[in-house]
Amino acid sequence: MKNRQGQSGVFLLEALIAILIFSLGILGMVAMGGTAIASQSDAQYRTEAANFASDIAAKIALNVDRANPASVAAFSHLPTIGGYCSFSGAVATNAVVLDWVDRVRGVVAGVPGLPGATSTSESVLVETGAAFNKVTVTVCWKPPSTSATPLAPWHRHVLVSYIN
């Protein structure tokens, strides 16, 4: 009889511990769901950035004057890299590049653009050469979760293409 009284309340304690473990498991699953959604959004923006970079590289290759290979320099846009996603220099005057910058920023109807992208967060660096011209396209954006924070880190995609 004494043994039974010594164990009174143990079942209640076991039940409370089981509820605690179950609650922690549920909270962990909710946190994983949020992380999965954020990762999916990040992957989507990286894919869109790669598409934008490929698009301008293809347009440059199609619109360059083959009789004058140095004409590729006209596609240059903010070619000076001052730091991570910090560009300066001459703004492009080429309509193809200006339209591309507007589409990346999302100011063209029907094109969502990249979040946090500005007119100075994209760069097209053109290096002319004897055999090939090297075109480096850099696209920067800030995910929506960090767009409101001024010092939030930029996300960046760089594409290097050679055009003859």
N, C-alpha and C positions, 0 to 999 in steps of 0.2 A: 504494500500500500504506500509506503514511503517513497518508493521509486517512481510511482505514477505522479505524485504531487511535485516531485523535483523536476518533472518534464512539462509541467503545465506552462503554456505560453510559447513553447518551442515551435509548434506548428504555426502560430501567428508570426513569429520571427522569420521562419522559413518562407512564409507567404509574402511578407514585406520585402525580403531580399529578392525573391523571384520577380515581384512587381518592379523593383528597382532595376534589375538586370534587363527585363523586358522593355522598360521605358528607355534605358540607355540604347538598346538595340534599335528601337523605333526612331529615336533622335538621330542616331548614326545613319540610318537609311534616308531620313529626310535631308540630312546634310549632304549625303552622296548624290541625291537627286538634284539638289541645287548646284553642286559642282559639275555634274554631268551636263546640265542645261547651259551653264556658263562656258564649259569647254566646247559644246556644240556651237554656240554662238561665235566663239573665237575661231573655230575651224571654218565657219561660214564666211567670216570677214577675211580670213587669210585666203580663202579660195577666191573671193571677189577681188581682193587686191592682186592676186596672181593673174586673174582674168584682165583687170585693167592694165597691168603692166604688159602683158602679152599683146593686148589690143593696140597700145600705142607703138610698141616695137614693130608690129605687123604693118601698121599704117605708115610708119616712117619708111620701112622697107619698100612699101608699094609706091610711096609718093616721092622718093628721092630721085633726082635727075641723074640717070645713069651716064649721060654724056659729061656730067660734071659731078663726080663723086664727092667733092668737097661741099656740095650743096646740102649734105646731111647736117652740116653745122647750123642751118637755119631752124632745126627742130630743137635746139638747145633751150632748156627752161630752168632757171635758177641753178646753174651748174656748180656753184661753189658750195661745198659742204663744210659748214662751220662746226658741226657736232652731230650728235645723234638726232636726226630729223630736224636739223636746223640748216636751212638752205638760203643762199643769197645769190646775187648776181643778176644778170639781165633776165627779165621776164620774156617769155616767148612772144613773138609777133606772128607766128605761123598759126593760121586758123585751125588746123588739125590738132595742134597741141593745146590751144586755148579751149577748144571744144572738149578735149579729153580731160583737162583740169576741171572744167565745169561739171563733167559727168562724175568724176571721182568725188567732187564736193557734194554732189546730189542736187545741184540747182537746175538740172535739165529735167523737164517733165518726163515721167515714166522711168527714170533711172534713180534708184534709191541712193546710190553713192555709198561712201564709207563714213561711219560715224566719227565726228570730231575732225574730219579732214578739212583743211583750209586751202586757200590759194597758194600758200607758201609751204605746204606740207608734202609737195610732190616735186621731184627733180628729174630732169632728163639731161644727163651729162653726155656730151658727144666729144669723142677724142678721134680726130681724123688721123689716118695713117696711109702709108703708101699702098698697101694691098687691101686692107680692110679698115672700116671705120667702127670703132667700139662705141656702143650706145649703152649707157647704164641708166636704167629706170628705177627710181626709188619712190615707193608709195608709203606714206605714213598715215596712221589713223589712231584714234583713241576709242576703245570699246565704250558702249553706252554706260556701263557701270562706273566708268572713271571719267567720262567726258566733263562732268561738272567740277572735277578737281583740277585746278590749274597745273599742279606739279605732278599729275599722274603720268606714268610712263607711256611713251608712244609704242605702238606696234609698227613693225616695218617689214616691207617686202622689197627685195632688190632683185632685179633681172638684168643680166648682162647679155647683150646680143651683138653680133658682128655683122655688119652690112657692107657689101662691096659695091 
